[in-house]
Amino acid sequence: VQLQASGGGLVQAGGSLRLPCAASGTSGSIFSINDMGWYRQAPGKQREPVARITSGGSPVYADSVKGRFTISRDNVKNTVYLEMNSLRPEDTAVYYCNGDSRDELGIRIDYWGQGTQVTVSS
């Protein structure tokens, strides 16, 4: 499974961005993906979870983005989206797309996209 993230850029505080992440691979491997989500890593900080969505469409958000970010998933297009509104300078980070599945032993396998830079100016 390969994950391709895009949509990052420079935006002023209060602005919006939409990050899509498309999964590609064999139909079997894509079908095996369970949750998909977004993490971010700011300079000098550890990577942190931002939002996650199950294969059934149930979302979970970090407290810092609740009410501002919306995660959605299109299982036909094999794409997960992160809609970011009311952006703040502290949202500046490299955003990484993530997906997970299980192997035949039930061991979790994580897939990562290449990261896309989001910069919010004050």
C-alpha positions in Angstrom: 0.0 0.0 0.0 1.3 3.5 -0.9 -0.2 6.6 0.6 0.1 9.9 -1.4 -0.6 13.1 0.6 -1.0 16.5 -0.9 -2.7 19.9 -0.4 -0.3 21.5 2.0 0.8 25.1 1.7 1.1 28.5 3.2 -2.1 30.1 4.7 -2.9 33.0 7.0 -4.2 32.5 10.4 -8.0 31.9 10.2 -7.7 30.4 6.8 -8.5 26.9 5.6 -6.8 24.0 3.8 -7.9 20.6 2.6 -5.4 17.7 2.7 -6.3 14.6 0.6 -4.4 11.3 0.9 -4.9 8.7 -1.7 -4.1 5.0 -1.1 -2.9 2.9 -4.0 -1.8 -0.8 -4.4 -3.5 -4.1 -5.1 -7.2 -4.2 -4.5 -6.6 -6.8 -1.8 -4.1 -4.6 0.1 -6.3 -1.5 -0.1 -9.3 -3.5 1.1 -7.3 -4.6 4.1 -6.8 -1.1 5.4 -8.7 -0.4 8.6 -8.3 3.0 10.2 -6.9 5.9 8.3 -5.7 9.2 9.8 -3.4 12.1 10.0 -0.5 12.9 12.2 1.7 16.0 12.3 5.2 16.9 13.4 6.2 20.4 14.2 9.9 21.4 14.3 11.6 20.1 17.5 8.5 18.2 18.5 7.4 14.6 18.4 4.9 13.4 15.8 1.4 13.6 17.3 -2.0 12.3 16.2 -4.4 14.8 14.7 -7.5 12.8 13.6 -8.4 9.3 12.7 -11.4 7.6 11.0 -12.4 4.0 11.0 -13.3 2.0 7.9 -17.0 2.5 9.0 -16.5 6.3 9.1 -16.3 7.0 12.8 -13.9 9.9 13.5 -11.7 10.7 16.5 -9.9 14.0 16.9 -7.2 15.4 19.1 -8.5 18.0 21.5 -6.4 20.7 19.9 -8.3 20.4 16.6 -11.8 19.5 17.7 -14.4 21.8 16.2 -11.9 23.1 13.6 -10.8 20.0 11.6 -12.9 17.4 9.9 -11.7 14.1 8.7 -13.7 12.1 6.1 -13.1 9.1 4.0 -14.2 8.0 0.5 -13.8 4.2 0.3 -14.6 4.2 -3.4 -11.8 6.6 -4.2 -9.6 5.1 -1.4 -8.9 8.6 -0.2 -9.0 10.2 3.2 -9.4 14.0 3.6 -8.5 16.4 6.3 -10.5 19.7 6.2 -8.7 22.3 8.3 -10.5 25.5 9.2 -9.7 28.4 11.5 -6.1 27.5 11.2 -3.7 28.8 13.8 0.1 29.4 13.7 0.5 26.4 16.1 -1.0 24.2 13.5 2.2 24.7 11.5 3.8 21.3 10.9 4.5 18.5 8.4 1.3 16.5 8.1 1.5 12.7 7.6 -1.2 10.4 6.3 -1.4 7.0 8.0 -3.3 3.8 7.4 -3.2 0.5 9.2 -4.0 -3.1 8.5 -3.3 -6.5 10.1 -1.2 -9.4 8.8 -2.3 -13.0 8.9 -1.0 -13.2 12.5 -3.1 -10.2 13.5 0.0 -8.0 13.9 -0.6 -4.3 13.0 1.0 -2.9 9.9 1.3 0.9 9.5 1.6 2.7 6.2 2.8 6.3 6.0 2.6 8.9 3.3 5.5 11.2 2.5 4.3 14.2 4.5 3.0 17.6 3.3 4.0 20.9 4.8 1.4 23.2 6.3 2.5 26.7 7.4 0.1 29.1 9.1 1.3 32.7 9.3 0.1 35.1 12.0 
